[in-house]
Amino acid sequence: MTYKLVTRYSPCMVQIVILTQTAQMLCLKVYDPNQKNTVFTERKKTITGKESLFVRMPLTSNVINIQIYNEKNGDLPSSEDNSFKVLGVKMLDLNVTLPQTNMDTFEVTSFVRFAQKFCYNAGWIDANKDYTSSNGKYKIEYLPYIVSSKNGQKMQTPARISTKDGRIQVSQEAFVPFTIPMRMAILLHEFSHYFINTDMSNETEADLNGITIYLALGYPIKEVYSAFGETFVGYPTEENKKRYDIINSFIKNFITKYNLQNVYANGVKNK
């Protein structure tokens, strides 16, 4: 079943109240119905009894579709699936903490405006093309996929940044199936390498700087785990395992420090 909600491009948190009589695995997808490959979140969660799902949306469209269905039954009309009920859908205020961090700078906010526009449209815009910010400072080279500069072979990485000029290369193959928040998490990591880090080559420093911006903007927790999880799957090294553990601890501490409501941080049960 699908619900339509008029959000008028306003940052918000969407609450979906659900009731089940027994434990049910429900699937949730929030997307722009007027633009292909433009998904704000996609997740699964076991619901038992009455519970709310919360979707943090610092970036949204004029109208969103909220698709929710039982995994075992498929996407049926509400009249044909009595395994759960949607009791209500509404917009709430979004907790944005960027002004409380040291990332609330002109450089960060100007990149965020550029990156959000790119991430919102990355599901349909042309590859083999450069996209440049309005101030000319930031450039994304959108490629079908990224190839190694050493041997010309296709790489699994979704994005990388030049240490010479800060130009970001992005893989269309990777970005099209990603949600908008996943795309943002990746771009903020790359941006941090060149523009924020004290050590440009330090991956963990870029992880934490990018995640600070991401979380402070109000993006959902689940997608930042998914973004890094997808990246690390292609490179299952001991170093990346350590990076993931550091990321996990950092997210939990961020939630506590800024008192973020209606979120979890265990990599699975996220809202």
C-alpha positions as CSV (number, residue, x, y, z in Angstrom):
1,M,0.0,0.0,0.0
2,T,1.2,3.5,-0.8
3,Y,0.4,6.8,0.9
4,K,1.0,10.2,-0.6
5,L,2.3,13.0,1.6
6,V,2.7,16.7,0.5
7,T,6.1,17.8,2.0
8,R,6.6,21.0,-0.2
9,Y,10.4,20.5,-0.2
10,S,10.5,21.2,3.6
11,P,13.0,19.4,5.8
12,C,11.0,17.1,8.2
13,M,10.8,13.9,10.0
14,V,8.0,11.6,8.8
15,Q,6.2,9.4,11.4
16,I,4.4,6.2,10.3
17,V,2.4,4.6,13.1
18,I,1.8,0.8,12.6
19,L,-0.1,-1.8,14.4
20,T,0.4,-5.6,14.1
21,Q,-1.1,-8.5,16.1
22,T,1.9,-10.7,15.7
23,A,5.6,-10.1,14.7
24,Q,5.7,-9.1,11.0
25,M,8.6,-8.1,8.8
26,L,7.5,-4.9,7.1
27,C,9.2,-3.1,4.2
28,L,9.3,0.7,3.9
29,K,10.2,2.8,0.9
30,V,9.9,6.5,0.7
31,Y,10.5,8.0,-2.8
32,D,9.8,10.9,-5.2
33,P,6.9,9.6,-7.4
34,N,7.8,12.1,-10.2
35,Q,11.5,11.2,-10.7
36,K,13.0,7.8,-11.2
37,N,15.7,6.3,-8.9
38,T,15.0,9.0,-6.3
39,V,14.6,7.2,-3.0
40,F,14.8,8.8,0.4
41,T,14.9,5.6,2.4
42,E,14.4,1.9,1.9
43,R,14.5,-0.5,4.9
44,K,12.9,-3.5,6.7
45,K,11.9,-3.9,10.3
46,T,10.1,-6.4,12.4
47,I,7.0,-4.8,14.1
48,T,5.2,-6.4,17.0
49,G,2.2,-4.4,18.4
50,K,2.0,-0.7,18.0
51,E,5.1,1.1,16.9
52,S,6.2,4.1,14.9
53,L,8.8,4.3,12.1
54,F,10.6,7.6,11.7
55,V,12.2,8.8,8.5
56,R,14.6,11.8,8.8
57,M,14.4,13.9,5.7
58,P,16.6,17.0,5.5
59,L,16.0,16.9,1.7
60,T,12.6,16.1,0.2
61,S,10.4,16.8,-2.7
62,N,7.1,18.5,-3.2
63,V,5.3,15.2,-2.8
64,I,6.6,11.9,-1.5
65,N,5.2,8.4,-1.7
66,I,5.4,6.1,1.3
67,Q,5.2,2.5,0.3
68,I,4.8,0.0,3.1
69,Y,4.0,-3.7,2.9
70,N,4.5,-7.1,4.5
71,E,7.6,-8.8,3.1
72,K,5.9,-12.3,3.0
73,N,2.7,-11.0,1.3
74,G,4.1,-8.5,-1.1
75,D,2.7,-5.0,-1.9
76,L,-1.1,-5.5,-1.5
77,P,-3.9,-3.0,-1.1
78,S,-4.9,-2.5,2.6
79,S,-8.2,-4.3,2.0
80,E,-6.3,-7.4,1.0
81,D,-3.7,-7.6,3.8
82,N,-4.9,-7.7,7.4
83,S,-1.4,-8.6,8.9
84,F,-0.9,-4.9,9.8
85,K,-2.6,-1.5,9.9
86,V,-1.2,1.9,9.3
87,L,-2.8,4.1,12.0
88,G,-1.4,7.4,10.8
89,V,1.2,9.2,8.7
90,K,2.4,12.8,9.6
91,M,5.2,15.3,9.4
92,L,7.2,16.3,12.5
93,D,10.0,18.8,13.0
94,L,13.5,17.6,12.1
95,N,16.3,17.8,14.7
96,V,19.2,19.6,12.9
97,T,22.3,20.1,14.9
98,L,24.8,21.5,12.4
99,P,24.9,24.9,14.2
100,Q,26.1,23.1,17.3
101,T,29.1,21.6,15.6
102,N,32.3,23.0,14.3
103,M,31.1,22.1,10.7
104,D,28.7,25.0,10.4
105,T,31.0,26.9,8.0
106,F,30.4,28.6,4.6
107,E,32.6,26.0,2.9
108,V,30.6,23.1,4.3
109,T,27.2,24.6,3.6
110,S,28.1,25.7,0.1
111,F,29.3,22.1,-0.7
112,V,26.2,20.6,0.9
113,R,23.9,22.7,-1.4
114,F,25.8,21.5,-4.4
115,A,26.0,17.8,-3.2
116,Q,22.3,17.6,-2.3
117,K,21.3,18.8,-5.7
118,F,23.6,16.2,-7.3
119,C,22.5,13.4,-5.0
120,Y,18.8,14.2,-5.6
121,N,19.2,13.9,-9.4
122,A,22.0,11.3,-9.7
123,G,19.4,8.6,-10.5
124,W,18.6,10.0,-13.9
125,I,21.2,12.6,-15.0
126,D,23.8,11.8,-17.7
127,A,27.2,10.2,-17.0
128,N,30.4,11.1,-18.8
129,K,29.7,14.6,-17.8
130,D,31.1,17.1,-15.3
131,Y,28.9,18.9,-12.7
132,T,30.2,22.1,-11.1
133,S,28.9,24.1,-8.2
134,S,27.5,27.6,-8.8
135,N,30.6,29.1,-7.2
136,G,32.9,27.0,-9.4
137,K,34.8,25.6,-6.4
138,Y,33.4,22.0,-6.4
139,K,33.3,19.6,-9.4
140,I,31.9,16.1,-9.7
141,E,33.0,14.0,-12.7
142,Y,30.1,11.6,-13.2
143,L,31.3,8.4,-14.8
144,P,29.6,5.1,-15.8
145,Y,32.1,3.5,-13.3
146,I,35.5,4.3,-11.9
147,V,38.6,2.8,-13.3
148,S,42.1,2.5,-11.8
149,S,44.6,5.0,-12.9
150,K,47.3,2.3,-12.6
151,N,45.9,-0.5,-14.7
152,G,42.7,0.8,-16.3
153,Q,40.6,-1.9,-14.6
154,K,37.1,-1.2,-13.2
155,M,37.0,-0.4,-9.5
156,Q,34.3,-1.2,-7.0
157,T,34.6,2.2,-5.2
158,P,31.5,4.4,-5.6
159,A,33.6,7.6,-5.5
160,R,37.1,9.1,-5.0
161,I,38.6,12.5,-4.8
162,S,41.7,14.0,-6.4
163,T,44.4,15.0,-3.9
164,K,45.6,17.6,-6.5
165,D,42.5,19.7,-7.1
166,G,39.6,18.3,-5.0
167,R,37.7,17.0,-8.1
168,I,35.4,14.1,-7.1
169,Q,34.8,11.2,-9.4
170,V,31.5,9.3,-8.9
171,S,30.4,6.0,-10.3
172,Q,26.9,6.1,-11.8
173,E,26.7,2.3,-11.6
174,A,27.1,2.6,-7.8
175,F,25.0,5.7,-7.2
176,V,21.8,4.9,-9.2
177,P,20.7,2.1,-6.8
178,F,21.7,4.1,-3.7
179,T,19.3,6.1,-1.7
180,I,19.8,9.9,-1.6
181,P,21.2,9.7,2.0
182,M,23.7,7.0,1.0
183,R,24.9,9.2,-1.9
184,M,25.3,12.1,0.5
185,A,27.3,10.0,3.0
186,I,29.7,9.0,0.3
187,L,30.1,12.5,-1.1
188,L,30.7,14.1,2.4
189,H,33.4,11.5,3.1
190,E,35.2,12.4,-0.2
191,F,34.7,16.2,0.5
192,S,36.2,15.8,3.9
193,H,39.4,14.2,2.6
194,Y,40.4,17.3,0.7
195,F,38.6,20.2,2.3
196,I,38.3,19.3,6.0
197,N,40.9,16.7,7.0
198,T,44.2,17.7,8.7
199,D,45.7,14.6,7.1
200,M,44.3,14.3,3.6
201,S,45.0,10.6,3.3
202,N,43.5,9.6,6.6
203,E,40.3,7.5,5.8
204,T,39.1,7.4,9.4
205,E,39.4,11.2,9.8
206,A,37.4,11.6,6.6
207,D,34.8,9.0,7.8
208,L,34.2,11.0,11.1
209,N,34.2,14.4,9.5
210,G,31.8,13.4,6.8
211,I,29.5,11.6,9.3
212,T,29.5,14.6,11.6
213,I,28.1,16.7,8.7
214,Y,25.7,14.0,7.6
215,L,24.2,13.4,11.0
216,A,24.2,17.1,11.9
217,L,22.1,17.9,8.8
218,G,19.5,15.4,10.0
219,Y,20.0,12.5,7.6
220,P,18.8,9.0,8.7
221,I,21.1,6.8,10.7
222,K,20.3,3.6,8.7
223,E,21.6,4.9,5.4
224,V,25.0,5.9,6.7
225,Y,25.6,2.4,7.9
226,S,24.4,1.1,4.5
227,A,26.7,3.5,2.6
228,F,29.8,2.4,4.4
229,G,28.7,-1.2,4.6
230,E,28.3,-1.3,0.8
231,T,31.8,0.3,0.4
232,F,33.5,-2.1,2.8
233,V,31.9,-5.2,1.2
234,G,34.1,-4.6,-1.8
235,Y,37.2,-4.2,0.4
236,P,36.9,-6.6,3.4
237,T,40.2,-5.7,5.0
238,E,41.1,-5.7,8.7
239,E,41.6,-1.9,8.4
240,N,38.0,-1.5,7.1
241,K,36.7,-3.6,9.9
242,K,38.4,-1.3,12.4
243,R,37.0,1.7,10.5
244,Y,33.5,0.3,10.8
245,D,33.8,-0.3,14.5
246,I,35.0,3.3,15.0
247,I,32.1,4.6,12.9
248,N,29.6,2.6,14.9
249,S,30.9,4.0,18.2
250,F,31.0,7.5,16.8
251,I,27.4,7.4,15.7
252,K,26.2,6.1,19.0
253,N,28.1,8.9,20.8
254,F,26.8,11.5,18.4
255,I,23.2,10.4,19.2
256,T,23.8,10.7,22.9
257,K,25.7,14.0,22.7
258,Y,23.1,15.8,20.7
259,N,20.1,13.9,22.2
260,L,18.7,12.8,18.8
261,Q,15.3,11.4,19.2
262,N,13.6,8.3,17.5
263,V,16.9,6.8,16.2
264,Y,18.8,3.6,16.8
265,A,22.4,2.9,16.1
266,N,23.2,-0.8,15.8
267,G,23.5,-1.0,12.0
268,V,20.3,-3.0,11.6
269,K,17.4,-1.6,13.6
270,N,17.6,1.9,12.4
271,K,15.2,4.7,11.8
